[in-house]
Amino acid sequence: MTGTEVAAKAQADVIEQVLVGGDLSKLTVTDRIAYYNKVCDSLGLNPLTKPFAYLTLSGKTMLYALRDATDQLRKLH
């Protein structure tokens, strides 16, 4: 395996941990921001109002919906 292939496999492993396990702790800061914004976009939430906070439970870092998220979702639906 080349260095590029190893890096791609490592990145794929991190993405799998996020998508399947919900663990954001292995993401870089840039990737975490991108993920946060994608989640907000997919739900129609304004990321500038801080609808989510990061929460660490059982060693996993995940997004936790705050009141602003539920208020925005209520207005949308």
N, C-alpha and C positions, 0 to 999 in steps of 0.2 A: 504494500500500500504506500502511496506517495503521501507527502505531508498534507497536500490539499485534500486527499481522500480521507485521511485521519481527521482533519478539521471538520470536514463535511459530516462525517459519522458522529463526531462529538456534538456538533450543532443539532443533528437529527435526534440524538439521545436527549438533549435538553428540551427540544420542542415536544418530544413524547412525554417527558416528565410534566410539562406544563399542561398539555392537552388532556392526557389521561389521568395523571395524578393530581393536577391542580397546584403543583408546587412551583412557585415563581422564584424561589431562592437562588436558583442556578442561572437565571437570566442576568445579563449585564444591565446596567442602569438604562442605557439606550433602548435595549430590547424590552425592558419593563415598561418604559414610557410608551413605546409603540403598542405593546399589548394593552395597556390601560386605555389608550386612545381608540384602539380597535374595538374593545369591549363597549366603550361609550358609544361609538359610532353604530355598532350593531344594535344597540338598545335605544338609540335616539336620545342619548343623554349628553349634556354639556359637560365636557371634562374640566372646564375652567371653574366650575362650581364645586369641585371635589366631591363627586357622588360616591366615591369608594375610598377606603383606607386599606393599607396593608396590615394584615394580621398574621401572626405566627402562632400556629397551633401544632403540637406534636412534631415540631421540627420542620413544618411546611409553611412557607409564606404564601398567602393567598389574598385575593381581594375580598373585602367585606363591604357590603352595601350599607351606606349611611342613610340618614333620614332624607338628605337631599335627593338621593337616588330614588327612594320610594315616592317622594313628593313629585318629582319629575315624571315618573312612570304613571302615577295616578292621573296627572294632567293629560298625558298622552293617551291613556286608555280609559 
